[in-house]
């Protein structure tokens, strides 16, 4: 038998992917070759393009592994150890070369294989299936044959092979119109069932085939007659044949890419509409991965196509008169950016780089000023996506604009925020300002970039002007722009009545106060000085006088945020300006009632009490003692007074304090006390933190990364981590953040903290009290390990920034959030269990099929 | 532009037909809802009678089926325990309809927050995409999320009757008549199918029943429930009454919350000290209330969900005792039978999304609590006075309580503080009898009544 010849080993540029936690992890880019080491030892090697001595991949071709070629440039298989791998080739020729090599090697290995028990398997899997040529008369038979074949893995594989080899689908399609002419509902229902079964075979090549131009309408035509809905007929054909849905702003010359665009759309339609109800998870992920790889190709093609980009961005030049075309171009770019969120960081980076070089920022400026709100929405969308992707770049561009004495983007945003009438767009602009000024913005994605391809990153960075420090940027903001932004707040000074605010004003003020809240958390000293010099604290307090309760609430939140920072500066401000007065007024106004405002006030005072912020306690009790004494429906205020009294005679009231604050703990069962965790709520006293840190440092090596990360957390509300943490590449880092947040925070009602607050508590008690946080970190760690969380994952890459944007700021970009790793529920039929190993990329697209038990 | 009286009715009509309302109307609606919700406490006071519902998850047509089975708003008072959105394809229509009804009949419908009423979760599980598809921008999603922040965290139902006045509905085909309690027995639990036919009925304290019920409630009240309920006893119920055998028609309050309890919350009043107007935090009391689950463990346990906790029977019993509760009603977990009582009927899970995700094959349930005859001076109609048919009881008892809900919430809760306090001091050792519970079980809306469920396709495409 002839030796297999190694494929011509010209440089085949390829990306290596590995499936980790249901996510395709990019192992790097390199050059692929096949090598023949001996008769039965053939390998595929990929050497890194950055460092040819580094092997990105070395895999031995075995006869059993299910290699699959998908589209023209993708080979997918499962390693001996169970890892799913994929090679994505730059050129189809390269892919074909390696594919032929694999096939040759495999067939030779199989012929070499001894006749043993294994041959049964092989026999079964290639046991061909034969379906009769379809006619209306034998549909019943075909359906039954398919159903029985469908029940085994081998049968499904054989079925898929047969269908493609025999061009079976084109034979079925004419039957649809025949049955329609005959008005034979039963035949139509059978055709629909057959078609469903074909698609749910979950074979990538079958699915790729059904969306091609020749058959798509016939396929969805059959699917219009769902036997589950005998009285309904869908109108898929009508929808998909409407060519006006495809908007081609700039002609795409490449036929292949045009086709891929249409295929992507059809796949999406299959996923969302035709199969929405019946989609099982494996098919869902096949659809997603097909869409994903198409989109990668499309975006890659476009961003590298200079002529195309030139024409696209040329639309915004003076020559173009067609306003509709300009609008469409904005929407086109918006869609590009939306897709870019889900593709690999390096591809995304080059896309944005090329876009920016062609004038993306000018497009944003244009869109933000557009008279049509939908275009302004698109503009902010693009901007937020861009900042999300690379805030440093945006900032450097803004610097550039300042140096060139043109209007920087920040000022445009501020101006527009102040005058924007569409309340939705206004909210989005406020978010954009926050993200732009978030010192932590997308540090995570930059890390990701670095990990993916450090060389590339360097290239991208190299092309930028010297990257200014974020800090400089923020500094500049406070020097130049902040006054403009907060001018409306400042203008409140001297306003006597707050009763006649317009809807626009109310909305503007609440955005400004929210932005201010964000700033005092993120840029501590600059914002402090700014707020002091502009006297903004008193202005915010003024807002508490307005009749709009939600605005009162927003203003109240500002003060709660200040207090939560444990910063003497802010506390002194509050005291000096007597800003507790309006807060107490709200409390008294709402007091007999149990409503949101009242609870928010109580929470604020409860926090002061719990954290024992002495400066404020003293101020409150000395200034408002009589008032506080009258509030008896909760014990918060009596406790405040008590604390004050203790501060002044600490020795004698020790017992009293204990008996008072430990009322709750007396009623706890021991088991509960153990599980009550000081780690959970609000911000612990600083000195307690120190104690806890000392404890951890001393006793637990595992936690040695803890102390540094302790930061104030507000009301348990400002999340230091995403809602649920997921095992991912950065698992360890997350864990540290977690553990430290657990330490840094403290419960509001737990007896444990209250014990700690007691001035004379002995060190032993403190050590004991500090134990529970460890349990928490333990708990979280175990969760990290657990793969089977019910919740899907929310990407951690963007979590830091998102976490720092406060609760009102909505999640501005979803793509980065949507990296979803849901556990597959067991609610599907057993189909997927025995299914042949298909490519199943749960790529960063949304998964809708995750509906497991619970929640 | 403002969405008032007739506009609101028009919006309701449109939404009932499963057609979204224009963006500006959504905004007005959300602003109106915000004004209402800001006045609600973190734990809303609700008077019985009320029908308690669990997760809906955007299954609009099944929500319509729920209203068909349970009675329409405002004829029936409703309490929805969150998770209105995500997963199903009509989150938008479902949530907006409920919100419209809330604004239109604020005293007849109570909405509390579920873990899916959150920005982070909705971006992953479908609601965000749905809004984007249906309106072309995320604005509507933003407005809705703003409303989510204002939703109450729980509700406290007071004035529920300990026993049900029996329906005179026909018996369902598979009902085992021999297990039926005496005609004059006090009925604790009754289960009806979607046609109002009685599937079984269960008396409080009757000898024959209590032995049977002990068998069911025995240690593993959460063990999988037999699919054929009529043989062994109440499906889903773990059920029995307390041992003291008194038949006073007075029951402790019922706490309704989406997820469950929190180790940080030992009294209901502590919930009042939370500032709920925020995104659902990742931990802390507010998070736990929306994320925790009961489980067969002692004390507290780690939740596999990664948020909230697991809590055992001892926790529930202690909490109920301390807060003078007879029952905790919660949602959050799929139960195939639609409802499931645990821990000697101290807690019940109610699930109202039939055939969840269009394929789980489960049935759904709602829980009706009757009105205590002595409550607020209203006398419930006697047996003879029922309107006939399965729905007579609930409809009849609703007549005439028209405005009792208007100021009910506030006075109730303030009064409740003292009552609960005294009960902790004086009442120790006496368990509260559970309220009479009528479960109506229903299946997914008939497929032909709803068309094929599908997401809205992408309208135009550039790429």
Boltz contact constraints between the chains, C-beta under 6 A:
constraints:
  - contact:
      token1: [A, 229]
      token2: [B, 447]
      max_distance: 6.0
  - contact:
      token1: [A, 229]
      token2: [B, 452]
      max_distance: 6.0
  - contact:
      token1: [A, 231]
      token2: [B, 448]
      max_distance: 6.0
  - contact:
      token1: [A, 232]
      token2: [B, 451]
      max_distance: 6.0
  - contact:
      token1: [A, 232]
      token2: [B, 452]
      max_distance: 6.0
  - contact:
      token1: [A, 245]
      token2: [B, 460]
      max_distance: 6.0
  - contact:
      token1: [A, 246]
      token2: [B, 461]
      max_distance: 6.0
  - contact:
      token1: [A, 247]
      token2: [B, 460]
      max_distance: 6.0
  - contact:
      token1: [A, 247]
      token2: [B, 462]
      max_distance: 6.0
  - contact:
      token1: [A, 261]
      token2: [B, 463]
      max_distance: 6.0
  - contact:
      token1: [A, 265]
      token2: [B, 461]
      max_distance: 6.0
  - contact:
      token1: [A, 269]
      token2: [B, 457]
      max_distance: 6.0
  - contact:
      token1: [A, 272]
      token2: [B, 455]
      max_distance: 6.0
  - contact:
      token1: [A, 272]
      token2: [B, 457]
      max_distance: 6.0
  - contact:
      token1: [A, 273]
      token2: [B, 454]
      max_distance: 6.0
  - contact:
      token1: [A, 273]
      token2: [B, 457]
      max_distance: 6.0
  - contact:
      token1: [A, 276]
      token2: [B, 454]
      max_distance: 6.0
  - contact:
      token1: [A, 276]
      token2: [B, 455]
      max_distance: 6.0
  - contact:
      token1: [A, 277]
      token2: [B, 358]
      max_distance: 6.0
  - contact:
      token1: [A, 277]
      token2: [B, 453]
      max_distance: 6.0
  - contact:
      token1: [A, 298]
      token2: [B, 463]
      max_distance: 6.0
  - contact:
      token1: [A, 332]
      token2: [B, 462]
      max_distance: 6.0
  - contact:
      token1: [A, 335]
      token2: [B, 462]
      max_distance: 6.0
  - contact:
      token1: [A, 335]
      token2: [B, 463]
      max_distance: 6.0
  - contact:
      token1: [A, 377]
      token2: [B, 137]
      max_distance: 6.0
  - contact:
      token1: [A, 424]
      token2: [B, 139]
      max_distance: 6.0
  - contact:
      token1: [A, 427]
      token2: [B, 142]
      max_distance: 6.0
  - contact:
      token1: [A, 549]
      token2: [B, 38]
      max_distance: 6.0
  - contact:
      token1: [A, 550]
      token2: [B, 34]
      max_distance: 6.0
  - contact:
      token1: [A, 553]
      token2: [B, 277]
      max_distance: 6.0
  - contact:
      token1: [A, 593]
      token2: [B, 410]
      max_distance: 6.0
  - contact:
      token1: [A, 594]
      token2: [B, 41]
      max_distance: 6.0
  - contact:
      token1: [A, 594]
      token2: [B, 410]
      max_distance: 6.0
  - contact:
      token1: [A, 594]
      token2: [B, 413]
      max_distance: 6.0
  - contact:
      token1: [A, 595]
      token2: [B, 39]
      max_distance: 6.0
  - contact:
      token1: [A, 595]
      token2: [B, 41]
      max_distance: 6.0
  - contact:
      token1: [A, 596]
      token2: [B, 38]
      max_distance: 6.0
  - contact:
      token1: [A, 599]
      token2: [B, 42]
      max_distance: 6.0
  - contact:
      token1: [A, 599]
      token2: [B, 272]
      max_distance: 6.0
  - contact:
      token1: [A, 600]
      token2: [B, 275]
      max_distance: 6.0
  - contact:
      token1: [A, 602]
      token2: [B, 273]
      max_distance: 6.0
  - contact:
      token1: [A, 603]
      token2: [B, 273]
      max_distance: 6.0
  - contact:
      token1: [A, 603]
      token2: [B, 275]
      max_distance: 6.0
  - contact:
      token1: [A, 606]
      token2: [B, 273]
      max_distance: 6.0
  - contact:
      token1: [A, 671]
      token2: [B, 299]
      max_distance: 6.0
  - contact:
      token1: [A, 675]
      token2: [B, 263]
      max_distance: 6.0
  - contact:
      token1: [A, 675]
      token2: [B, 300]
      max_distance: 6.0
  - contact:
      token1: [A, 676]
      token2: [B, 263]
      max_distance: 6.0
  - contact:
      token1: [A, 680]
      token2: [B, 283]
      max_distance: 6.0
  - contact:
      token1: [A, 680]
      token2: [B, 284]
      max_distance: 6.0
  - contact:
      token1: [A, 681]
      token2: [B, 284]
      max_distance: 6.0
  - contact:
      token1: [A, 715]
      token2: [B, 275]
      max_distance: 6.0
  - contact:
      token1: [A, 716]
      token2: [B, 281]
      max_distance: 6.0
  - contact:
      token1: [A, 716]
      token2: [B, 284]
      max_distance: 6.0
  - contact:
      token1: [A, 717]
      token2: [B, 278]
      max_distance: 6.0
  - contact:
      token1: [A, 717]
      token2: [B, 281]
      max_distance: 6.0
  - contact:
      token1: [A, 719]
      token2: [B, 282]
      max_distance: 6.0
  - contact:
      token1: [A, 723]
      token2: [B, 120]
      max_distance: 6.0
  - contact:
      token1: [A, 723]
      token2: [B, 282]
      max_distance: 6.0
  - contact:
      token1: [A, 724]
      token2: [B, 306]
      max_distance: 6.0
  - contact:
      token1: [A, 724]
      token2: [B, 307]
      max_distance: 6.0
  - contact:
      token1: [A, 747]
      token2: [B, 264]
      max_distance: 6.0
  - contact:
      token1: [A, 749]
      token2: [B, 264]
      max_distance: 6.0
  - contact:
      token1: [A, 749]
      token2: [B, 270]
      max_distance: 6.0
  - contact:
      token1: [A, 779]
      token2: [B, 302]
      max_distance: 6.0
  - contact:
      token1: [A, 783]
      token2: [B, 306]
      max_distance: 6.0
  - contact:
      token1: [A, 789]
      token2: [B, 306]
      max_distance: 6.0
  - contact:
      token1: [A, 790]
      token2: [B, 305]
      max_distance: 6.0
  - contact:
      token1: [A, 791]
      token2: [B, 305]
      max_distance: 6.0
  - contact:
      token1: [A, 791]
      token2: [B, 306]
      max_distance: 6.0
  - contact:
      token1: [A, 792]
      token2: [B, 124]
      max_distance: 6.0
  - contact:
      token1: [A, 794]
      token2: [B, 120]
      max_distance: 6.0
  - contact:
      token1: [A, 794]
      token2: [B, 124]
      max_distance: 6.0
  - contact:
      token1: [A, 807]
      token2: [B, 278]
      max_distance: 6.0
  - contact:
      token1: [A, 807]
      token2: [B, 279]
      max_distance: 6.0
  - contact:
      token1: [A, 810]
      token2: [B, 119]
      max_distance: 6.0
  - contact:
      token1: [A, 810]
      token2: [B, 142]
      max_distance: 6.0
  - contact:
      token1: [A, 810]
      token2: [B, 145]
      max_distance: 6.0
  - contact:
      token1: [A, 811]
      token2: [B, 119]
      max_distance: 6.0
  - contact:
      token1: [A, 811]
      token2: [B, 123]
      max_distance: 6.0
  - contact:
      token1: [A, 814]
      token2: [B, 123]
      max_distance: 6.0
  - contact:
      token1: [A, 814]
      token2: [B, 128]
      max_distance: 6.0
  - contact:
      token1: [A, 817]
      token2: [B, 123]
      max_distance: 6.0
  - contact:
      token1: [A, 818]
      token2: [B, 124]
      max_distance: 6.0
  - contact:
      token1: [A, 820]
      token2: [B, 124]
      max_distance: 6.0
  - contact:
      token1: [A, 827]
      token2: [B, 359]
      max_distance: 6.0
  - contact:
      token1: [A, 827]
      token2: [B, 360]
      max_distance: 6.0
  - contact:
      token1: [A, 851]
      token2: [B, 87]
      max_distance: 6.0
  - contact:
      token1: [A, 851]
      token2: [B, 357]
      max_distance: 6.0
  - contact:
      token1: [A, 853]
      token2: [B, 334]
      max_distance: 6.0
  - contact:
      token1: [A, 854]
      token2: [B, 333]
      max_distance: 6.0
